Amino acid sequence: MNYPIDAIAIFNANQHDEAILLIQELATARPNLNSLACGIVEAYLHVQVGMNALDDTRYNEAAVHFTAGVNTIGFSSMSAIHSQYDVFVVLFWWDLKSLWRTAHQNLCHALLRAGRLPEAIEAYRDTMNTADEATKAHCLDCVLYAADGDDALAAGNYDRAIELYSAAIELNFATDTIFANRSKARSGKMLWDNALLDAEKVIELNPSSYFGYQLKHAVLHAIVVFKIMLSKLENASDTQTQSLRQQYVSPSEVEEVIEKIIKAQLDDVPHRLINTSTGRLCDRGVQINAFRTSAEYKELLSSTMKHADLQMERIQDVVAMYFRYVMLSHRWEGTEPSLHDIRGKEVYELNSVGGIQKLQSFCKTARDKGYRWAWIDTCCIDQTNNVEVQQSVNSMFIWYCHFALTIIYLLDVSHSSQPGALASSAWNTRGWTVQEFLAPKFVLFYQKNWSLYLGDRSHNHKDSLAIMQEMGDATGIDPQALVAFRPGMRDAREKFQWVSARVTTWQEDIAYSLFGIFGVNLPVIYGEKKQKALGRLLQEVVAQSGDISALDWHILQSFPYIEPLPRMCQKAVESWLASPRPYHYFM
């Protein structure tokens, strides 16, 4: 126990960074030392530094320390810890009972004050999902969102007020007062349709109050006045007055712009997605119709009344946010649900066994993290349609790149796992999982019980040095490629080596899973066998790049089940030699 106390003494001497570094080094260098005690001390020190930063309005710095404290504390109730480590209580007057709550609540506060509202909402959700009932009773972050909304409304900052009130409502703190104030803020932005909806919600929540009716009357009056103004401008006799009408955009013009942006947004999105709220599989048309009936769409229409408001970037942001989707990377196990098993049904209502249970947990996890749409390869592709399978295989890498988040599910890693469990997971032996990890920018690893791997609650596990080191050791892939991979022909030999020892359900997939990594588009011909599929890929790689190192026999023979490939290699070389090449290839 002396070593952690030494770190505390250094901390109390205002050497904060040195103290935190010391406790981290102790936990690593002395495995026999009480790791729980070190974790408690490190968490407490981070929280204290975070509190100081919060008081000094250094909100981003505070968020960093509170996040570190949260990641270090892996339990929601500190009562037992408080008793077990009463030495900290006696010597330093530490309140360990509230440490977990303090770290989580102040993380939400710091993110909110830093203007990082989506992260604050996600942090609050994480707190409520993992806290015990006693802790939940003390979590009143929604009140803070509402109070900040009041300040923004009073200052005339309607956008910020709408954002904060919406956050409080989204987190189930929906009072008639909050809806009333959001209605005022929306009226201030001339978002009449949405202001009217909020006024009606006030009446629904408190029918005996005149205030909701007063708000509704004011909004309806404003809508009528605006329409009268437009009519008068259109029917004016002088051209100068008529020209004023040109400052305003008709709803049909706005709709046309939005439709074009939707089309561009969905060009690189899978045709079918699961709605995480309803649990229903939706094709492209249903997805677009859902957006047309959404509050986001109505707000875009009502907020772009003037040409000056028709900001393409803002519309693109709204559309992109609505259609964000999450992908599941996993190992197929036993009976997985197909498209025909879930079409026309609600995923959440199906019998929770086998692959269905995994699908349900995935959709719930995506929904709880604030994502409306989810995609999984088992049931979002019609495996009986050869044309669709061909298009999907050649599009997958692009899809993976555009996912807002990839959730990687490790069925064989328990919640009590230690560092190294990821490296030994069967997920790391599958062919398709290479591009499923390399392509996306944001990934999170989940254990068997759908808790985060190693309790790492950061927003992107590609930012975790420990997890990326583990991935690098397990895959042999360069650390830079793990976090910022770019497809192409460069280092072809190394890329073949990445998958040489991996397995796939269909033997041809060992080649098809590399199409996106090399950036090639080739026919998908199930039944051609692995040798031919790999031969066509090798031929294309050598023909495009001139890199005959890809034909390294020691790598090729390490592919499981592969037969000798001398003729295949010869064809690849012949194809490259026959194609026109710049002079420098032969230097």
N, C-alpha and C positions, 0 to 999 in steps of 0.2 A: 504493500500500500504506500510505501514511502515515495516511490517514484512518481505516482500521480500527484501526491501532495507537493513534491518539488515543482511540478509544472504549475500547480495552483499558486505557489509562492512567487514564481516568476511572473505569472499573470497579474498578481496583485501588485507587483512592482511596475505595472504598466508596460511590460514587455509582452504584449498580447500575441503577436505573430510568433515570437520565439516559444511561448508557452504551448500554443496549439501545435507547432511543429514538433516540439519535444514529446508531447503525448502521442502524436501519430507515430513518431519514430520508436517510442517505447513499445507500442502495440505491435509493430512490425518486427523489431529486432529481438524482443523478448517474448516468445510465444508462450512461455510458462506464466507470464504475468497475467493477472486477472483482466481478461479482455473486456468484460462487462464494466468493470470499474473504470477502465481507460475510456470506454465509449461514453459513459455517463459524464466523465470529466470533460472530454472533448466537446460533447454536445452542450454542456453547461457554459463552457468558455465561448463557444460560437454564439450562443444565445445572448450572452452578456455583451459581446462585441457588436452583435446585431442591434441590441437595444440602444447602445451608445450611438451607432450610426443612424438609427431611426430618430433619436432625439435631435441629432444634428442635421436632419433632413437629407441625409445621404441614403436615399431610399434603395437605389440599386445595390449599393454595397451592403446595406442591411439585408436585402433579399438573398444575397450570396451566402451570408453567414447563417441566416435562418434556414435556408435550404440545406446547408451542411449539417446543421443541428438536427433537422428532421431526418435526413438520410442516416445519421448516426444512431438515432433512437429508433429501434425496431419494435416498439411495443406501445400500446395506447393507454395503459394504466400503470402509473408509477408508484402506487401505494406500497406494494411489496418491496420495490426497490428502495423506497424511502426508509423502510424499517431495516432492510438488510445493510444499507450503507449509511446508517445514522451518524457515522463519523463525520461525513460531510455536513450533516445537519448541525451537529454539536459544535464542530470547529469553525465552520464558515457560515452558518445560518442559511444554508441552502434549502430551498423549498423544492424537493424533488417530486412531490406529488403533482405539482402543476407544470413541471418542466415540459412534458409532451404538449400540453395544451398551449402553453406560452409560445413554444417554438412554432407551432402550426398557425395560431391566430396571428402572431406578429408577421409571419411570412405572408399571410393574406393581406395584412395592413400595408406592408412594405411594397408589395407588388401593386396594390391599388394606388398608393400614393405616387408610385413611379409611373403611373399611367399604363400599366401592363394588365389591363382588365381581364382579358381572356385567361391569362396565367393565374390571376387572383381567383377567378371563378373555379378553375380546375383545382387549384390548391385547396379551396374551400370544400369542393366535392370530395377530394381525397381525404380530408379531415373527417368529414361526416361519414364516409364509407368505412373508415377504420377505427373511429373512436368508440369507446364504450358509452353506455347511456348517460352515465354521470357527467362525462366530459361533454357530450353533445348539448346537455342542458346549459352549459356555460358558453357555448359558441354563438355569439350574436353578431357575426361579421356582416350579415345582411343589413342590420340596423346601420352599420357604418356606410354601406353602399347608399342607402336611402338618405342618410344625413349629408353625404357628399353631393348627392343629386340635388338636394334642397339648396345647397350653396351654389351649385352651378346654375340652377334655375333662377335664383335671385340675381346672379351676375349676368344673366342673359346669354349664358353659354348653353344653348338649347341642345346642341349635339351631345355634349358631355352629360347633360342632365338625362337625356333619353337613354344614353348608354348605361348610366349608373342605375336608373330606375329599372331598366330592362334586366340588368344583372340581378337586382334584388328579387324581381318577379320570377326570374329563371331559377333562383335558388329557393323558391317556395316561400318567399316573404311577401306575399301579394295582398296588401291591405287596400281598402278603398282610397285611402289618402295617397298611396303611391301611384295607383292608377289615375287618380285625379291630377296629380302633379305631372305625370307623364303626358296626360292629355293637354295640359297647359303648354308643356315644352313642345309637343308636336304641333300645336296650334301656332306657336311662335315660329315654327319652321314651315308653316302652311301645309303641314301634312294632315289635311282635313280628314281623309278616310280613316286613318289610324287614330287621330284624336277623337273621332266619333266613336270608334270601337272602345277606346278607353273610357269615355264618358258613359257608355252603355254598361261597361263592366262595373263602374262605380255604382250605378243604379242597381245592378244585380246583387252586389255585395251588401249594399245598404239602401234598401228600397224606401225607408222612411226618411232619408235625408234629401233635402231640397237641392243640395249641392250638385249631385249627379245630373239632375234635370236641368239645372242652370247651365252646367257645362255643355250638355247636349244641345240646348237651345242656342248657345253662343256659337258652337261649331256649325250647326245647320245654317244659322244666319250668315256666317262668314262664307260658306259654300255658295249660298244663293247670291250674295253680293258679288262674289268673284265671277260667277257665271254671267250675271247681268253686265258686269264690266266688259267681259270678252264679247258679249253680243253687241254691245254699243260700239265697241272698237271695230268690229267686223262690218257693221252697218253704217259707219260714219261716211259722210259724203266727201270730206276732204282727204286727200292722199296722206297728209301729214299725220292725221289721227289714225288712218288705216295702217300706216307704217308701224305704229305702236303695237298693233296686233302681231306683227312679225317677231316681236321680242318674246312671244310666248309660243310654247310647243304644244301641239295637240296630242292627246293621249295616243292616237294611232302612230304618230311619228316616234314617240318614246317607245312604244311597243315594238316597232320595227327595229330600232337600235338594240333593244334588249334581246330580241330574237337572234340577231346576228352574233351578239356576244355569247349567247347561250350555245349556239352552234359551234363557234370557235372553241369554247371551253370544253365541250363534250367530244370534240374530235378525237382526243387521245384518252378517252374514258371507256371502260368496258360497257357493252350494250346493256347488260343486266346488273342491277345492284339490289341489295336488300335494304329496305327502309328499317332502320334500327328502332324506330318508334312503334311501327305497326307490326314488324316482323314479317312483312310480305315482300316477295320477290317482285321487282318492278323493272319493266323494260324502259327503253329510252322515252317513249311517249308518255308513260305514266310519271316518270321522273320530271319531265318538263311541265306536265299539267299540275303536279304537286307544287312546283315553284310558282306557277301562275296564280294559284289560289293562296299563296303564302303571304304573311304580313310583310316580308322583305320585298316582294314584288309590288305590292300595293304602295308601299312606302316609296319605292323608286318612281312609280307612276305619279304619285301626288307631289313628290319633292322636285320633280324636273318640269316645272311649269314654265320656266324661262329658258331660252336658249343658253344663257350663261350658266344655268344649272346642269345642262346636259353634258356632264363631265364623264367622258368615256372611262377614265381610270376608276372613278367611284363605282360606276355600274359594273365594271369588270371585277372589282373587289367584292361587291355584294354577291355577284353570280358565283365567283370562285369560292367564297365562304360557304354559300348554300350547298354547292355540289362537292364539297370536300368529302373524300371517302377513305376508308381504312381497309387494308388488305390483311388477310391472315396467312402467314407462312407456317406450315406445319408438316408433320409426317403423317401420311395416310395410314390409318389403322383400321383393320377389319372392314366393317361395312360403313362406308361413308354415304351420306344422303346425296342423291342426284338431283338434277333440276326437276325431273318429273316427280320426285318425292315431295318437294316443297311448293311447287307451282300451285297457285290458287289457295294456299294455306298460310296460316300464321305460324311462323317458326316457334314462337313461344308457347303455342298450344300443343305442339307435337309431343309424343312420348319421349321423355328425357333419357334416352339410352344411347350408348356408343357415340357415333359421329354426330347425332342430333344434339346430345348434351354439349359437346364441344362447340357446335354451331351456335347454340343458344347462349353459352357463356361468352363466346366471341362477340356476338351482337350486343349483349348487355354491357360488356366492357367498353365497346366502341360508343354505345349510347351514353353511358355514364361519363365518358370523357368529352361529350359534347358533339359527337359526329353523327350526322343524320344517315349516312350511307355506308354500307359495308360490302366487301367482296371476298369470296372464297372460291378457290378453283373447283371444288367438288360439285357445287350445285349452281354456280352462276354461268357455267358453260354447258351447252347441250353436247354431251360426249357422243351422242348418236349421230350428230350432224358433221360429216367429214369436212365440209366447207367451213363451218364455224370453228372447228378444231384447228384447221390449217390457219385461219385468220388469227385465232387466239394465240397460237404458238409464236407466230411472227410478230405479234403486237405486245406480248407480255412484258418485255423489258421496258418498253415505252410506258405501259400502264404502271409498272412498278415505280418508275421515275416520277410519275404524277400523283401517286398516292400521298395523301397528307401525312399518313402514318402507316407503318407496317408493324403489326403485332406478331411476334414470333412465339409460338406456343411450344414449350418443352414438356411433353407428357411424362418423360422419364426423369424429370428433375423435381424432387420434393421440396416443400416449403422450408425444410430445415437444412437445405443443401449448403455446402461450403464452396468457396472459390475453387474452380476446376471442374465443377459439375457440368457446366456448359460445354466445355471441351470434349467431354466424354459422352455427350448426349447423342442419341441416334439421329437427331435432326442434322447433325454435322456430317453424316455419312451419305446424305441423299443428294442426287445430282441437281435437282431444280433449286435447292435452297441456296446455292452459290449466287445466282443472279437475284434471287429474292432478297438477299441481304445486301448485295453490292449496289443495286439500282436505286433504292429509296434513300432519301436524305435523313429521314427520321425513323428510328426503330425502337421498339421496347420489347424486352424479353420477359415472358411470363412463365411461371413455374406450374406444376401440375394442378395446384389448387387456385390458379389464376391470381396469384400474388406476384409482385414484381421480383425479378431475379436478384438475389442477394439483398432484397429490400431497398434497392436503388430507385428512389422516387424522382430522379431527374427526368426532364422532358424528352431526352434523347439519349439512348444508351451508346450511340456513336460518340458521344462526348465523354464517356467514361473511360479513363485510361486503363483501369483494371480490367474491364470487360473487353475492351479492344485488344489488350495484350493477350487475354485468354483466347480470343478469336484468332489472333495472328498465330499463336502457338498451335492451335488446333488445325488451322487451314493451310498454313504456310504462305498466306497471302500478305503482301507488303502492307504495313499499317496505313500508309497513305492511300492505297487502293481501297482499303476497307472503309474509309470514311469519305473518300471523294473519287469514286471510280468513274472512268470515262470509257465507253465502249470503243472498239476499234481493233485494227490489225496489229498494233504494236505489242511486242513481247508475246507473240503467238505461242511459242514453245512453253512459256511459263503458264499461260492460261490453260493449255491442254493439261498441264501437270496438276492444276488445281482440282480437276474433276477426275483424274485418271484412276483414283482408287474409290470413287463414289459409285453408288448403285441407284438404279431407277426401276420402277415397276415394269415399264416397257423398255426393252433394251435399246430401242432407237432413241429414246429420250436423252441418253448420255450425250448424243450429238446435238439433238434439238435444243437442249438446255443451254447450249453454247451459242446459239444463233444471235441472241441479243448481246452477249458479251463481246462477240466479234463485230456486231453491227451488220449482219448479213440477213438477207431475206431469201430463203430457199424453200422448195416444196417439202411438205410434210407427208411422208409416205409410210404409214405404219404397216409393218409386215415386210419391209425391205431388209430387215435385220441390221444389227449394229454396225457390221463391217462396211456395208454400203452407205449407210447414213453418215458414218464418220469419214468415209472416203470422199463423199461429195463435199463435206465441209472442208476437209483438208485441201481438196482440189481448189475450192473457192478461196481459201485463205492464202495458199501459195500463189494462185493466179493474181490476186489483188495486191498482195504485199511483197511477193518475191522472197519471202522469208522461208527458206527451205529447212531452217532449224526446227520448224514445226514437225518435220518428218523424223525427228529423233526416235530411233527404234526403241531405245530404253524406256521412253515415255509411252509410246504406243503399245508396247507389249504389256505394260502394267494395267491397261484397261481390262476390267474383268470380262471374261468370256470371249475376248477377241481372238480371232484366228490370225495367222501370219498375213501381213498386208503388203508384200513386196509389189504386187501388181497395182494396188491402190496408190502406193507411194510413187510408182513409176508414172502412172497417169497424172498425178498431181504435178510432178516435175515436167512432164511433157506438155501439160497445159500451160504451165508458166513460161516455158521456153518458146512455145508457139505464139504467145501473146506479145504484142509490141511493148518493148521495154526501153526506158531511157538508157543512154550509153553507160551511165554511172553504175548500173546494176552489174556490169561485166568487168568493172575495174578491179 
